[in-house]
Amino acid sequence: KQEVTQIPAALSVPEGENLVLNCSFTDSAIYNLQWFRQDPGKGLTSLLLIQSSQREQTSGRLNASLDKSSGRSTLYIAASQPGDSATYLCAVRLATSGTYKYIFGTGTRLKVLA
Amino acid sequence: ETGVTQTPRHLVMGMTNKKSLKCEQHLGHNAMYWYKQSAKKPLELMFVYSLEERVENNSVPSRFSPECPNSSHLFLHLHTLQPEDSALYLCASSQDLANEQFFGPGTRLTVL
């Protein structure tokens, strides 16, 4: 059974720091992995999608990497800003034929201090 | 704005009520999803539709009944819910089942 874990559960950093959020999954048979951010009481905003054949994706100050064999993905945020404060979620889509299951982690709650 | 809207944004209902949640996407996508987000638990996938056909039903109780009349609209019909069904219900869409998902703002449901 696929399990997705995000460590740490919460993180506070001063503005301007570079930081790394971690996502690990137990079954490497995934179709893709997606990173989201969620602001309190709101829906999810898609940040980056990495297909299983890719190693990384970049968008602005964000870089996500994927190592399927070790069951890990990292989200790197450069030069963090107070506006980056949110909960960051990763989700994997299982590669099981005939199924379209997405498994989410419990998230990392990030606070960037001004 | 992600192009996915949900109504109502907040809903309070008794256990004997019948209500419906509505989701509409303006992105021309072919796949739509319902998720449940409860406090302190990971997001749970409930239903997946592709080209108006249900392709995934994640062991959801029958008191939740989805409907997808066309590729732009998705409903979740609620009937005789329990207090533990109180949660944020999120709708998402994607171009197809292989692409990134775009989420709506959610409906905050409280069952009394």
Chai-1 contact restraints between the chains, C-beta under 6 A:
chainA,res_idxA,chainB,res_idxB,connection_type,confidence,min_distance_angstrom,max_distance_angstrom,comment,restraint_id
A,Q34,B,E100,contact,1.0,0.0,6.0,A-B,restraint_1
A,K42,B,P105,contact,1.0,0.0,6.0,A-B,restraint_2
A,G43,B,L90,contact,1.0,0.0,6.0,A-B,restraint_3
A,G43,B,F103,contact,1.0,0.0,6.0,A-B,restraint_4
A,G43,B,G104,contact,1.0,0.0,6.0,A-B,restraint_5
A,G43,B,P105,contact,1.0,0.0,6.0,A-B,restraint_6
A,G43,B,G106,contact,1.0,0.0,6.0,A-B,restraint_7
A,L44,B,F103,contact,1.0,0.0,6.0,A-B,restraint_8
A,S46,B,E100,contact,1.0,0.0,6.0,A-B,restraint_9
A,L49,B,E100,contact,1.0,0.0,6.0,A-B,restraint_10
A,Y100,B,V48,contact,1.0,0.0,6.0,A-B,restraint_11
A,Y100,B,V55,contact,1.0,0.0,6.0,A-B,restraint_12
A,Y100,B,E56,contact,1.0,0.0,6.0,A-B,restraint_13
A,Y100,B,L97,contact,1.0,0.0,6.0,A-B,restraint_14
A,Y102,B,L45,contact,1.0,0.0,6.0,A-B,restraint_15
A,F104,B,P42,contact,1.0,0.0,6.0,A-B,restraint_16
A,F104,B,L43,contact,1.0,0.0,6.0,A-B,restraint_17
A,T106,B,P42,contact,1.0,0.0,6.0,A-B,restraint_18
